[in-house]
Every structure is written in structure tokens, then in C-alpha cells.
């Protein structure tokens, strides 16, 4: 009987953790979703523009929405950093340093991605390069690529 209770507790714990991860993944948006949301374009249209070599920031800037894009990206990165601290993958001091660097770099951000914010830290924000792959909310880091969004 003890083994059955332990098994039930273990299954419940896994379920709760899995649900928490799914909620976190659902709350996070990739740069294409953010850009689409603020420009009124579809995610597919944003991906198509991105394929031509434009950054997400450039796409937002061309729509007159660069400031909204930068604010949304900053908020998204804060969510990711907070989760990484909670998961024990970053110390709060590291997360604060990354966040403050991003915030300071955004002052001169022109949407071209030339600052390469986060390369120094290896932050790798995002859920993979994707272009339609890795768009599912099943797992952080799914898809292919380098975790877009940090320098876009």
C-alpha cells in the first residue's frame, strides 16, 4: 500500500511540474509572435519578412512600432530570466546583470540587431530559430537554432 501511495505522489508531482512548465511555455512568446502582435501582421508574414534578412526590430520599426517592440521584448526577457532563476539555472545577480545590460543597450537600439545583446552572456533567449519549427509550446528550447530574439 505504501508503494501505491508513493507512486501516486510521484505521478502527481510530475503532473504539477509538467503543468507549470506548460503554463510557463504558454506565457512566453517568441520575437515573431511579439512582432506580429504589435504590427498587426500574421506570424507567417513576419517569418517571411525575416527570411529576406530583416530583423524583427526592423520589421517593427518599419511599422512605426519599434518602441513597443523593444518594451515587449524586454518584458519577455524578464519573464525568461525570472524563470531561469526559479529553476536554479541562473543566480539572481546574473539575471539582474543580463536584464540591466539589455535595458541599457535598448536605449541605442535601432532595430538592426547590430548590438548582439546577450552574446556575452550566452543567454539564448527564445525557443529556437524555427521558421514554423519549434513553434509548439511543448518545450523550452525546442526547434532548431540558437534561441532567437536576443539579438533581433
C-alpha positions in Angstrom: 0.0 0.0 0.0 2.9 2.4 0.8 4.3 1.8 -2.7 1.0 2.7 -4.3 0.8 6.0 -2.3 4.4 6.8 -3.2 3.6 6.2 -6.8 0.5 8.4 -6.7 2.5 11.2 -5.0 5.3 10.9 -7.7 2.8 10.9 -10.6 1.0 14.0 -9.0 4.3 15.8 -8.6 5.4 15.1 -12.2 2.0 16.3 -13.4 2.2 19.5 -11.4 5.7 20.2 -12.6 4.7 19.4 -16.2 1.6 21.7 -16.0 3.8 24.5 -14.5 6.2 24.1 -17.4 3.4 24.2 -19.9 1.9 27.3 -18.4 5.4 29.0 -18.5 5.8 27.9 -22.1 2.4 29.2 -23.0 3.1 32.6 -21.4 6.4 33.1 -23.3 6.3 34.4 -26.8 9.0 34.3 -29.4 10.1 37.5 -31.3 8.0 36.7 -34.3 4.8 36.4 -32.2 5.7 39.6 -30.4 6.3 41.4 -33.7 3.1 40.1 -35.3 1.1 41.1 -32.2 2.3 44.7 -32.3 2.4 45.2 -36.0 -0.9 43.5 -36.8 0.8 41.2 -39.2 0.4 37.4 -39.1 3.3 35.4 -37.7 3.7 33.8 -41.1 4.1 37.2 -42.7 6.7 38.2 -40.1 8.6 34.9 -40.7 8.5 35.6 -44.5 10.0 39.1 -43.9 12.6 37.7 -41.6 13.6 35.2 -44.3 14.5 38.2 -46.5 17.2 39.2 -43.9 15.2 41.8 -41.9 15.4 41.6 -38.1 12.3 41.6 -36.0 13.3 45.0 -34.8 13.5 46.3 -38.4 10.0 44.9 -39.2 8.6 46.6 -36.1 10.4 49.9 -36.9 9.0 49.9 -40.5 5.6 49.6 -38.9 6.3 52.5 -36.6 6.3 50.2 -33.6 10.0 49.9 -32.6 9.5 51.3 -29.0 6.6 48.9 -28.4 8.7 46.0 -29.8 11.6 46.9 -27.5 9.4 47.1 -24.4 7.7 43.8 -25.2 11.0 42.1 -25.8 12.3 43.5 -22.5 9.3 42.2 -20.7 9.6 38.8 -22.3 13.3 38.5 -21.4 12.4 39.4 -17.8 9.9 36.5 -17.7 12.5 34.1 -19.1 15.2 35.3 -16.7 12.9 35.1 -13.7 12.0 31.5 -14.7 15.7 30.6 -15.1 16.4 31.9 -11.6 13.4 30.0 -10.2 14.7 26.8 -12.0 18.1 27.3 -10.5 19.8 27.8 -13.9 20.9 31.4 -13.1 21.7 33.2 -10.0 19.6 36.4 -9.3 22.8 38.5 -9.7 23.4 37.1 -13.1 19.8 37.6 -14.2 19.9 41.2 -13.0 23.2 41.8 -14.9 21.7 40.4 -18.1 18.5 42.4 -17.7 20.2 45.6 -17.0 22.6 45.2 -19.9 19.6 44.6 -22.2 17.8 47.6 -20.8 20.8 49.8 -21.2 21.5 48.6 -24.7 17.9 49.2 -25.8 18.5 53.0 -25.4 20.5 53.0 -28.6 18.7 50.1 -30.3 17.8 50.9 -33.9 16.2 47.6 -34.7 19.0 46.3 -36.9 20.3 43.7 -34.3 23.8 45.1 -34.5 24.3 45.2 -30.8 24.2 41.4 -30.5 22.8 41.8 -27.0 23.3 38.7 -24.9 26.1 37.1 -26.9 28.5 37.9 -24.0 26.2 36.0 -21.6 25.2 33.1 -23.8 21.6 33.9 -22.7 20.0 32.2 -25.8 16.5 33.6 -25.3 13.7 32.1 -27.3 12.5 28.7 -28.4 14.7 28.0 -31.4 15.1 29.5 -34.8 12.2 27.5 -36.2 10.5 29.3 -39.1 7.5 27.2 -38.2 9.5 24.5 -36.5 9.7 24.8 -32.7 6.6 26.9 -32.5 4.8 24.5 -30.3 4.6 25.2 -26.6 5.7 21.8 -25.6 9.2 22.6 -24.6 11.6 25.4 -24.0 14.5 25.2 -26.4 12.6 23.2 -29.0 13.2 23.8 -32.6 16.5 24.4 -34.3 18.9 27.2 -34.0 20.3 29.5 -31.4 17.4 30.8 -29.5 16.3 33.8 -31.5 15.3 37.1 -30.1 18.3 38.1 -28.1 20.0 40.0 -30.9 16.9 40.6 -33.1 
